[in-house]
Amino acid sequence: MKSHEIRITGVERYFREKQLLREFLPFSASTLWRMVRAGTFPAPVKLGPAITAWREQDVVDWLNRQSAGGQS
């Protein structure tokens, strides 16, 4: 996993696909979407007609489970 510090600000933040792949995830876009379909990575939310993003807390929780040895 890539190391990245996330500051808690009290404001809900979102990550777009490119940012997730560039800064947090050690796999490709096709693997990301395969994991979303399989339910092993958090599902994104639609913020608008052409905007899909992941909630920061969902991603942080998933990353924490991975570092603790969890698989989903």
C-alpha distances in whole Angstrom, upper triangle without the diagonal:
4,6,9,12,14,18,20,23,25,25,23,20,19,17,18,16,16,14,12,11,11,10,7,6,6,9,13,15,17,15,14,18,18,16,18,21,20,19,16,14,16,19,20,23,26,27,30,31,29,26,23,20,18,18,16,17,16,12,12,14,12,8,10,12,9,8,12,12,13,13,15
4,6,10,12,16,19,21,24,23,22,19,18,15,17,15,14,12,10,10,9,7,5,7,7,11,14,16,18,16,15,19,20,18,19,23,22,22,18,16,18,20,20,23,26,26,29,30,28,25,22,19,17,18,15,17,17,13,12,15,13,10,12,14,12,11,15,16,17,17,18
4,7,10,13,16,19,22,22,21,18,18,16,18,17,17,14,12,13,12,8,7,10,11,14,17,19,22,20,18,22,23,21,22,25,25,24,20,18,19,22,22,24,27,27,30,32,29,26,24,20,18,18,15,16,17,13,12,14,14,10,12,14,13,11,14,16,18,18,19
4,6,10,13,16,18,18,18,15,15,13,16,16,15,12,11,12,11,7,7,10,12,16,18,19,22,20,18,22,24,21,22,25,25,24,21,18,18,21,20,22,25,24,27,29,27,24,22,18,16,16,12,14,15,12,10,14,14,11,12,15,14,13,16,18,19,20,20
4,6,10,13,15,16,16,14,15,14,17,18,18,14,13,15,14,10,10,14,16,19,21,22,25,23,21,24,26,23,24,27,27,25,23,20,20,22,21,23,25,24,28,30,28,25,23,19,17,16,12,13,15,13,10,13,15,12,12,16,16,14,17,19,20,22,21
4,7,9,12,12,12,11,12,12,15,17,17,13,13,15,15,11,11,14,17,20,22,22,25,23,20,23,25,23,22,26,26,24,22,19,18,20,19,20,22,21,25,28,26,22,20,17,14,13,9,10,13,11,8,12,14,12,12,16,16,15,17,20,20,21,21
4,6,9,10,11,11,13,14,17,20,20,16,16,19,18,14,14,18,21,23,25,25,28,27,24,26,29,26,25,29,29,26,25,22,20,22,21,21,24,22,25,29,27,23,22,18,16,14,10,11,14,13,11,14,16,15,15,18,19,18,20,23,23,24,23
4,6,8,9,10,13,14,18,21,21,18,17,21,20,17,16,20,23,25,27,26,29,28,25,27,29,26,25,28,29,26,24,21,19,21,20,20,23,21,25,28,27,23,22,18,16,13,10,10,13,13,11,13,16,15,15,18,20,19,20,23,23,25,23
4,5,8,9,13,15,18,21,22,19,19,22,22,19,19,22,25,27,29,28,31,30,26,28,31,28,26,30,31,28,27,24,21,22,21,20,22,20,23,27,26,23,22,18,17,14,11,11,15,16,14,16,19,18,18,21,23,23,24,27,26,28,26
4,7,9,13,16,19,22,23,20,20,24,24,21,21,23,27,29,30,29,31,30,27,28,31,28,26,29,30,27,26,23,20,22,20,19,21,19,22,26,26,22,21,18,16,13,11,11,15,16,14,16,19,19,19,22,24,24,24,27,26,28,25
4,6,10,13,16,20,21,18,18,22,22,20,20,22,26,27,28,27,29,29,25,26,29,27,24,28,29,26,25,22,19,20,18,16,18,16,19,23,22,19,18,15,14,11,10,11,14,15,14,16,19,19,20,22,24,24,26,28,27,28,25
4,7,10,14,17,19,16,16,20,20,18,18,20,24,25,25,23,26,25,22,23,25,23,21,24,25,22,22,19,16,16,14,13,14,13,16,20,20,16,15,12,11,7,7,8,11,12,12,14,16,17,18,20,22,23,24,26,24,25,22
4,7,10,13,15,12,12,16,17,15,15,17,21,22,22,20,23,23,19,20,23,21,19,23,24,21,21,17,15,15,12,12,13,12,15,18,18,14,13,9,9,6,5,8,10,11,11,14,15,16,17,20,21,22,23,25,24,24,22
4,7,10,12,10,10,13,14,13,13,15,19,19,19,17,20,20,16,17,20,18,16,19,21,19,19,15,12,12,9,9,11,9,13,16,14,11,9,6,5,5,5,9,9,9,11,14,14,15,17,19,20,21,23,25,23,23,20
4,7,8,6,6,10,11,10,10,12,15,16,15,14,17,17,13,15,18,17,15,18,20,18,18,14,12,12,9,10,12,11,14,16,14,11,9,5,5,7,6,10,10,9,11,14,14,14,17,18,18,20,22,23,22,21,19
4,6,5,6,9,10,11,11,12,15,15,14,11,15,15,12,13,16,16,14,17,20,18,18,14,13,12,9,10,11,10,12,14,11,8,7,5,6,9,10,13,13,11,14,17,16,16,19,21,20,22,25,25,24,23,20
4,5,5,6,9,10,10,10,13,12,10,8,11,12,9,10,13,13,12,15,17,17,16,13,12,12,9,11,12,13,15,15,12,10,8,7,8,11,12,15,14,12,15,17,15,15,19,20,19,21,24,24,22,21,19
4,5,5,6,8,10,10,12,11,10,8,12,13,11,12,16,16,15,18,20,20,19,16,16,15,13,15,15,16,17,18,14,12,11,10,11,14,14,17,16,14,16,19,17,17,20,22,20,22,25,25,24,23,21
4,5,5,6,8,9,12,12,12,11,15,15,12,14,18,17,16,20,21,20,19,16,15,15,13,15,16,16,18,19,16,13,12,10,10,12,11,15,15,12,14,17,16,15,18,20,19,20,23,24,23,22,21
4,6,5,5,6,9,10,10,9,13,12,9,12,15,14,13,17,18,17,15,12,12,13,11,14,16,16,18,20,17,14,12,9,9,11,10,13,12,9,11,14,12,11,15,17,15,17,20,20,19,18,17
4,6,6,5,7,7,7,7,11,10,8,11,14,13,14,17,18,18,16,13,14,15,14,17,18,19,21,22,19,16,14,12,12,14,13,16,15,12,14,16,14,13,17,18,16,17,21,21,20,19,18
4,6,7,8,9,10,10,14,14,12,15,18,17,17,21,22,21,19,16,17,18,17,19,20,21,22,23,20,18,16,14,14,16,15,18,17,14,15,18,17,15,18,20,18,18,22,23,22,21,21
4,6,9,11,12,13,16,15,14,17,19,18,18,22,22,21,19,16,17,18,17,19,21,21,23,25,22,19,17,14,13,15,12,15,15,12,12,16,15,12,15,18,16,16,20,21,21,20,20
4,7,9,11,12,15,14,11,15,17,15,15,19,19,18,16,13,14,16,15,18,20,21,23,25,22,19,17,14,12,13,11,13,13,9,10,12,11,9,12,14,12,13,16,17,17,16,16
4,6,8,9,12,10,9,12,14,12,13,17,17,16,13,11,13,15,15,18,20,21,24,25,22,20,17,14,13,14,13,15,13,10,11,13,11,9,13,14,11,12,16,16,16,14,14
4,7,10,12,10,10,13,14,13,15,18,18,18,15,13,16,18,18,21,24,25,27,28,25,23,20,18,16,18,17,18,17,13,14,16,13,11,15,15,12,13,17,16,16,15,15
4,7,8,6,7,11,11,11,13,15,15,16,14,12,15,16,17,20,22,24,26,26,23,21,18,17,16,19,18,20,17,14,16,18,14,13,17,17,14,16,19,18,17,15,15
4,5,5,6,9,10,11,12,14,15,17,15,13,15,16,16,19,21,23,24,24,21,19,17,16,16,19,19,21,19,16,18,20,17,16,20,20,17,19,22,21,20,18,17
4,5,5,6,9,10,11,12,14,15,14,12,14,14,13,16,17,19,20,20,17,16,13,13,14,17,18,20,18,15,18,20,17,17,20,20,18,21,24,23,21,19,18
4,5,5,6,9,10,11,12,14,14,12,15,14,14,18,19,21,22,21,19,18,15,16,16,19,20,22,19,17,20,21,18,18,22,21,19,22,25,23,21,18,17
4,5,5,6,9,10,10,12,11,10,13,13,14,18,20,22,24,23,21,20,17,16,15,18,19,20,17,15,18,19,15,15,19,18,16,19,21,19,18,15,14
4,6,5,6,9,10,11,9,7,10,10,11,14,16,19,20,21,18,17,13,12,12,15,15,17,14,12,15,16,13,13,17,16,14,17,20,19,17,14,13
4,5,5,6,9,10,10,8,10,9,10,13,15,18,19,19,17,15,12,12,12,15,17,18,15,14,18,18,15,16,20,19,17,21,23,21,19,16,14
4,5,5,6,9,9,9,11,11,13,16,18,21,22,22,20,19,16,16,15,18,20,20,17,16,19,19,15,17,20,19,17,20,22,20,18,15,13
4,5,5,6,5,5,8,9,12,15,18,21,23,23,21,19,16,15,13,16,17,17,14,13,16,15,12,14,17,15,13,17,19,17,14,11,9
4,5,5,6,5,6,6,8,12,14,17,19,19,18,16,13,12,11,13,15,16,12,12,15,15,12,14,17,16,15,19,20,19,16,13,10
4,5,8,8,9,8,11,14,16,19,20,20,19,18,15,15,14,17,19,19,16,16,19,18,15,18,20,19,18,22,23,21,18,15,12
4,6,8,10,10,13,16,19,22,24,24,23,22,18,18,16,18,20,20,16,16,19,17,14,17,19,17,16,20,21,19,15,12,10
4,6,7,8,11,14,17,20,22,23,22,21,17,16,14,15,17,16,13,13,16,14,11,15,17,14,14,18,18,17,14,11,8
4,7,9,12,16,19,22,24,25,24,22,18,16,14,15,16,15,12,11,14,12,9,12,14,11,11,15,15,14,10,7,5
4,6,9,13,16,18,21,22,21,18,15,13,10,12,13,12,9,8,11,10,7,10,12,11,11,14,15,15,12,10,7
4,6,9,13,15,18,20,19,16,12,10,8,9,10,10,6,7,10,9,7,11,13,12,13,16,17,17,14,12,9
4,7,10,13,15,16,16,14,10,9,7,9,12,12,9,10,13,13,11,14,16,16,16,20,21,20,17,16,12
4,7,9,12,13,13,10,6,5,4,7,10,12,9,10,13,14,13,15,18,18,18,21,23,23,20,19,15
4,6,9,11,11,8,6,6,6,8,11,13,11,12,15,16,16,18,20,21,21,24,25,26,23,22,18
4,6,7,8,6,5,7,9,10,14,16,14,16,19,20,19,21,24,24,25,28,29,30,27,25,22
4,7,8,5,6,7,10,11,14,16,15,16,19,20,21,22,25,26,27,29,30,31,29,28,24
4,5,5,7,10,13,14,17,20,19,20,23,24,24,26,28,29,30,32,34,34,32,30,27
4,6,8,12,15,17,20,22,21,22,25,26,26,28,30,31,31,34,36,36,33,32,28
4,7,10,14,16,19,22,21,21,24,26,25,26,29,30,30,32,34,35,32,30,27
4,7,10,13,15,18,17,17,20,22,21,23,26,27,27,29,31,32,29,28,25
4,7,10,13,16,14,14,17,19,18,20,23,23,23,26,28,28,26,24,21
4,7,9,12,11,11,14,16,15,16,19,20,20,23,25,25,23,22,19
4,6,9,7,7,10,12,11,13,16,17,17,19,21,22,20,19,16
4,6,5,7,9,10,11,13,14,16,17,19,20,22,20,19,16
4,5,5,6,9,10,11,12,14,15,17,18,20,19,19,16
4,5,5,6,8,10,10,12,14,15,16,18,17,17,15
4,6,5,6,9,10,11,12,14,15,17,14,14,12
4,5,5,6,9,10,11,12,14,15,14,14,11
4,5,5,6,9,10,11,12,14,13,14,13
4,6,5,6,9,10,11,12,11,12,10
4,5,5,6,9,10,11,9,9,7
4,5,5,6,9,10,9,10,10
4,5,5,6,9,8,11,10
4,6,5,6,5,7,7
4,5,5,5,6,8
4,5,7,9,11
4,6,9,11
4,7,10
4,6
4
